Amino acid sequence: MPSPFLYDFKRSFLRLSVLLTLALFIAGGVGLGFFTMHSFGITQSSIARLNVVYYTQMSEGNITIIGIVFNNHGTFLSGVTVQLVKGSQIMASTVTVNGIFKLRATQNIPQVQGFGIVFNPTENISIKYNGMVENISYLPFGLTISTSQLYYYEIQANVNSSSIYIAQFGDHLIIFSTNDTTLNLKFYSSSMKQVENYTIGVKGLEPVAIKMIIPNGAKYLSIYADRGVVVSYKSIIYPYTLLGDEIVNAYPTMLSLYGSFFPFVAIYIAYTTFSSPRSKGSLEFLLSKPLTKRELFFNRFSANLVTIFLASVITNLVAFLILTIYIGIPPAFEIVMIETIYLFAYIGAFVSLAYMTGGISKTSGLSIAVPITMFFIFTVIPILTFLPNWTIYLTPSVLGDYIDKYIESKVPMDINFYVSQQISLVPATVSAIAWILVPVIIGYIAFKKKDI
């Protein structure tokens, strides 16, 4: 026979209201993902997830197309079918090895006519990989790019007799040069002070992905080619790719908008699990079993916290899954973890407030009214500029404000948050923990001293 302790925990955790809450948070994660994409005007049809850079060599009517295929995370893709197609006819076909392909075909074009080059506009390069298909127009001259320019910072430059393509994906560069070249990378801090530089050699027509050693504090990168020719001058380093950085920076704001509704759900869970049964006398039956008040109180409180934790994880994971599916790159998982901590700490405070009120009074309506009143007080405090700075630590959202600042410091974007003062991690963490522990302890002390 299961112990009353485990029985009550499972009964508290597997309530219909709890399961509906988890379903609501799943829907919230879906909405959060789409809302974030909508803020950037992103649609799946506008996103190329197979990126191609190629160069055409021509000799007496024969052409050789050398290129690379990579995804929006900057990873070279093996096993991609690459075809040169004219109408319904496949002129040449091959499969990529480590992202690199080489197509050979016989062509009567391009032909030089006057000062222009004439080619058949019906010719395409078809890229097929794992059910994804990209068809791009074939341009038989120079270094040609067909990429998702939303996603990263990229450069195409002519240096001496070479054409060079460089794309930055987080901590590595994709480089494709038509000739052997040497590149010098110089890193600068936010104050434009040089913090590091080193040189890399690149062979012609051999695309490479090179992991950058980004020094601490580096925000900008300059790239110089042979003879000091500038390829890129003090360009921003995007830790998560360009679009990834924009999403990372905007995500806390989007989460805050959605998160403003979640405390009400948490308050309702605490109400149905503890306050309402207490006011109706339903808890008396359980206390007739070998179950103490302490076990009953903290049993239900811990079951609600587990629910809130799972809901916080689900919301962020579902949102990032939606973003990954639609934009083709997984946003930084670090953001999932820290935003989950914030959401759990923030919502958990309102569960604790509801249990405090439910422990003090049998009037179940107070366990709803008091936390909701506190919600609006917490919302107002950060925007009252006449209050001293330390009052921000009196709100359960201060840890989230610190996380916002942390994310802001990680990416090179300018975002203005409501909280302009400096926030310290230790007091912010202490505040978040206190808002979960102190109210529930007060509620338990009151509950223990009073009749059920």
C-alpha angles and dihedrals in degrees: 000000000000117000117257088241094059092038093056093044092053091043090052094045098044097050118134091243090056094049090047088051092055089049089050091052091050088054088047090054091051091049091046092053094049093042091054091050092045090056088063095041091245121164126174092238091058094055124088109203096181111066123196133193118177143166127210124218117194129198125167096328094319121110132197118196115200118185153134135243120205138162129241090272091061095251118144109237123221122201096034114148110228119189136178104219130191110187104309093335121100106219095184138352137192143154125241122247112201087346095303125115137180122198124189124193142154114243136178087205153102096057126183110239114176107309097336140075118236120205138164108267091200092071116102139177110229119205119193127182132155094337094315118117129190122183116193131179113256115238109188099205136073130340107328126199130199106171144137098264091186091072111057148001112271137177133202114188140164111227117184102307095340134092113213130194119192127177124181118217111178106288099358140062130219109214128187117176126175091215137028109282143164120227127199116205119203121187125205134193124233087270089056093249114146110245103172145355136184140165131241130188123221127193121222118263091003107110114208140186109219123192110227122221097223110195120223112275095019112144103159137043132202121193123201126188131201116324091015095290109166113238096168128002120210096324119177117265109228109204094195099028120271099283090036089057092049091050093045090052096045097040097080090054092049091046091050091054091051093037092059088074097046098074089063089056091049091050090052091051091053090047095053094041101047120355098050096045089048094051090049094047093243093132093064092078092055092049089055086067122072090281124119127217090249092053092046095048099045092036091064094038092052091047089054091048091051088051092051092047092051090046091052092050092046094049094053096039093050092047092050091044089056091048092048093050094048103038097035097233129085110239116230110298088210087072091053091055099046094042089051089054090050095048093047094048093046097047093038089062091063092049088053092049090051091052091048091055092041090052094049098045138030089212099105094197091067091063087064101036098049098050091044090051090049090050091061092044090052090049093054100044098072093052097048098098095189092066118094116259095249092066089077087073089062091071127079089225095067093094088055090051089053090049090051089054091047092052091046089056092051097058131050098238131112111237122163113212125193090244105073100164123089114270122203121218099222099054090039090054092045090051093051092049092045092054089057098042107033100055093045092049090051089049092050094049090052092044092050093053097047133070114263 
